[in-house]
Amino acid sequence: MLESLVCPVTQGRLDWDRSRQELISRSARLAFPVREGIPIMLASEARALD
């Protein structure tokens, strides 16, 4: 399913971070949480990457 998801901000590729349970958008520099197996694809819920 990961292959069909894209960043809601840039429409770019997402990478899976298994240890943090997040989908990473390197182009937007955001990490989207996955809670109980459900990706939360809202920019307002994303964590900014340094």
Beta strands, then each sheet from edge to edge (+ up, - down):
strand 1: 15-17
strand 2: 22-25
strand 3: 30-35
strand 4: 38-39
strand 5: 47-48
sheet 1: 1+ 2- 3+ 4-
sheet 2: 1+ 2- 3+ 5-
end
